[in-house]
Amino acid sequence: MSTTSAAPTRREQILKEAARLFAERGFHGVGVDEIGAAVGISGPGLYRHFAGKDAMLAELLVGISGRLLTGGKRRAAEAKEAAAGPDALLDSLIEGHIDFALDDRPLITLHDRELDRLRDSDRKLVRQLQRQYVELWVDVVRELYPELAESEARASVHAVFGLLNSTPHLSRPGPLPGRSVMAALLHRLARGAFAAAAAKKDS
């Protein structure tokens, strides 16, 4: 991993602050002027970057769904190139999703609360990207646990997503454990959930 990263663009700064404010106070509880103030520009100045709050919300929710899918595909390609098996690939996918769950918690809250505010076309695109992301995981889980029926594998993936995406609620009433500790815990829980789903029932 590179030790340097490009400074965020003004658009990225606006989106980050918009996500934080929308998650804290709700889409309708935040004005354009407040988003502008958070990044040091006037509210009207935001319109040089976005048509309005609706456009910010769409870019945030479509963007994160696309980013998760792109990241998952990249990890799958890297695993294939390295001749890694499904066990290693599943670990890699879990790690990638944990990074999202720990670093982009406002987007999880935003998705849960505000997805229905998107235009139909944007909401359908989010759902399409999410389905592709789920199916990528399902394929890996079924390769690793062939005893799971497709429907069981898909249900397990959704359940694990629910577990990993619970991070916005985990800091209440106190702070989360250290990031590395929390990441390791979430990873163990996710792998345990898949293993439990595949475990043979007692006869």
Salt bridges, closest charged atoms under 4 A:
GLU17 OE1 - ARG20 NH2 2.72
GLU24 OE2 - ARG20 NH1 3.43
GLU34 OE2 - ARG25 NH2 2.08
GLU59 OE1 - ARG11 NH2 2.44
GLU78 OE2 - ARG74 NH1 3.32
ASP87 OD1 - ARG191 NH2 2.70
ASP91 OD1 - HIS187 NE2 3.33
ASP91 OD1 - ARG191 NH1 2.72
ASP99 OD1 - ARG179 NH2 3.19
ASP103 OD2 - ARG179 NH2 2.90
ASP104 OD2 - ARG67 NH2 2.52
ASP112 OD1 - HIS111 ND1 3.65
GLU114 OE1 - ARG117 NE 2.36
ASP120 OD1 - ARG123 NH2 2.46
ASP122 OD2 - ARG119 NE 3.20
GLU135 OE2 - ARG154 NE 2.80
GLU150 OE1 - ARG142 NH1 3.93
GLU150 OE2 - ARG154 NH2 2.70
